[in-house]
């Protein structure tokens, strides 16, 4: 049995939000792994491993916007951000499980492998009006109404499963070979919420369903999702390489 882990925490950075005094490029991560090997006999080995990790870091808030979309100054330097009222971040969590059985048949090795991987990730609380250069711009030039605060989020789940069964020759022979079957399935689901409405034009926007009146680059509350799934099976017969020819 082998157990290991790690933890890393970066509490300071180089990019500062002048409104709060906070560093925007901090991050932390940690992980854990446990591996077990069982040897019931000289010919049979069984391995089981589980690992998990988590990373919490910054996201688009690191990007500098030197000028607003109307050409007026915004961020004063590459290391300073102004008019940011949201300090967005990203969170990524991974889990993996691996199972392997290997049996020595004498003339070849018979191996069975199964694994599953899961990832859950999100990016949210971004200050999108700053990132787009809309912050602090009048909805109508000279009007007392500034562009409202808006944000967007991205969320993803990913799953992957693999099963393999193969027979492989022993090393050192004139011909090395491998034959087997393999099945792979993956599924990915991404949700973007919310989505964008008409861009800023310099005049008051009309009332749009799901949007705020007069908001530049406004966002709807209707999520847009993308889902993809795939599965495949494969029968494999491979000649890895030939040994050297001998001349008598």
Residue pairs with C-beta under 8 A, 6 or more apart in sequence:
1 34
1 35
1 36
2 34
2 35
2 36
3 32
3 33
3 34
3 35
4 32
4 33
5 30
5 31
5 32
5 33
6 29
6 30
6 31
7 28
7 29
7 30
7 31
8 28
8 29
8 30
9 28
10 25
10 26
10 27
10 28
11 26
12 23
12 26
13 23
13 24
13 25
13 26
13 58
14 23
14 25
14 79
15 23
15 24
15 25
15 62
15 78
15 79
15 80
15 81
16 22
16 23
16 24
16 79
16 80
16 81
17 23
17 24
17 81
17 84
17 87
18 80
18 81
18 82
19 82
19 83
19 84
19 85
20 84
20 87
22 87
24 58
24 61
24 62
24 81
24 84
24 87
25 58
25 62
26 57
26 58
27 55
27 56
27 57
27 58
28 55
28 56
28 57
29 53
29 54
29 55
29 56
29 57
30 53
30 54
31 51
31 52
31 53
31 54
32 51
32 52
32 53
33 49
33 50
33 51
33 52
34 49
34 50
34 51
35 47
35 48
35 49
36 47
36 48
36 49
37 45
37 46
37 47
38 45
38 46
38 47
39 45
39 46
40 46
42 104
43 103
43 104
43 105
44 101
44 102
44 103
44 104
45 100
45 101
45 102
46 100
46 101
46 102
47 98
47 99
47 100
47 101
47 102
48 98
48 99
48 100
49 96
49 97
49 98
50 95
50 96
50 97
50 98
51 94
51 95
51 96
52 93
52 94
52 95
52 96
53 93
53 94
54 91
54 92
54 93
54 94
55 90
55 91
55 92
55 93
56 89
56 90
56 91
57 89
57 90
58 87
58 88
58 89
58 90
59 88
59 89
59 90
59 123
59 126
60 88
60 123
60 126
60 128
60 131
61 81
61 84
61 86
61 87
61 88
61 89
61 126
61 127
61 130
61 131
63 131
64 75
64 78
64 81
65 74
65 75
65 130
65 131
65 132
65 133
66 73
66 74
66 75
67 73
67 74
67 133
68 74
68 133
68 134
68 135
68 136
68 137
69 132
69 133
69 134
69 137
69 200
69 216
70 137
70 202
72 136
72 137
74 82
74 83
74 130
74 133
74 135
74 136
75 81
75 82
76 82
81 130
83 130
83 135
83 136
84 127
84 130
85 127
85 149
86 125
86 126
86 127
86 149
86 151
87 125
87 127
88 123
88 124
88 125
88 126
88 127
88 151
89 123
89 124
89 125
90 121
90 122
90 123
91 121
91 122
91 123
92 119
92 120
92 121
93 119
93 120
93 121
94 117
94 118
94 119
95 117
95 118
95 119
96 115
96 116
96 117
96 118
97 115
97 116
97 117
98 113
98 114
98 115
99 113
99 114
99 115
100 111
100 112
100 113
101 111
101 112
101 113
102 109
102 110
102 111
102 112
103 109
103 110
103 111
105 167
107 169
107 170
108 167
108 168
108 169
108 170
109 167
109 168
109 170
110 165
110 166
110 167
111 164
111 165
111 166
111 167
111 168
111 180
112 164
112 165
113 162
113 163
113 164
113 165
114 161
114 162
114 163
114 164
115 161
115 162
116 159
116 160
116 161
116 162
117 158
117 159
117 160
117 161
118 157
118 158
118 159
118 160
119 156
119 157
119 158
119 159
120 156
120 157
120 158
121 155
121 156
121 157
121 158
122 153
122 154
122 155
122 156
123 153
123 154
123 155
124 151
124 153
124 154
124 155
125 151
125 153
126 151
126 152
126 153
127 135
127 149
127 151
128 150
128 151
128 152
128 217
128 219
129 135
129 147
129 148
129 149
129 150
129 216
129 217
132 217
134 147
134 200
134 216
134 217
135 147
136 146
136 147
137 146
137 147
137 200
137 216
138 144
138 145
138 146
138 147
139 145
139 146
139 147
139 203
139 204
139 205
139 214
139 215
139 216
140 202
140 203
140 204
140 214
141 202
143 204
145 214
147 200
147 215
147 216
147 217
148 212
148 215
148 218
150 212
150 215
150 217
150 218
150 219
151 219
152 192
152 193
152 194
152 195
152 196
152 219
153 192
153 193
153 194
154 190
154 191
154 192
154 193
155 190
155 191
155 193
156 188
156 189
156 190
156 191
157 188
157 189
158 186
158 187
158 188
158 189
159 186
159 187
159 188
160 184
160 185
160 186
160 187
161 184
161 185
161 186
162 182
162 183
162 184
162 185
163 182
163 183
164 180
164 181
164 182
164 183
165 180
165 181
165 182
166 178
166 179
166 180
166 181
166 182
166 236
167 178
167 179
167 180
168 176
168 177
168 178
169 175
169 176
169 177
169 178
173 243
174 242
174 243
175 239
175 242
175 243
176 239
176 240
176 241
177 237
177 238
177 239
177 240
178 236
178 237
178 238
178 240
179 236
179 237
179 238
180 235
180 236
181 233
181 234
181 235
181 236
182 233
182 234
182 236
183 231
183 232
183 233
183 234
184 230
184 231
184 232
184 234
185 229
185 230
185 231
185 232
186 229
186 230
186 231
187 227
187 228
187 229
187 230
188 227
188 228
188 229
189 225
189 226
189 227
189 228
190 225
190 226
190 227
191 223
191 224
191 225
191 226
192 223
192 224
192 225
193 221
193 222
193 223
193 224
194 210
194 219
194 220
194 221
194 222
194 223
195 219
195 220
195 222
195 223
195 224
196 217
196 218
196 219
196 220
197 208
197 210
197 211
197 215
197 217
197 218
197 219
197 220
198 205
198 208
198 211
198 218
199 216
199 217
200 216
200 217
204 213
204 214
205 211
205 213
205 214
205 215
205 216
205 218
206 213
207 213
208 218
209 220
210 220
210 221
210 222
211 218
211 219
211 220
212 218
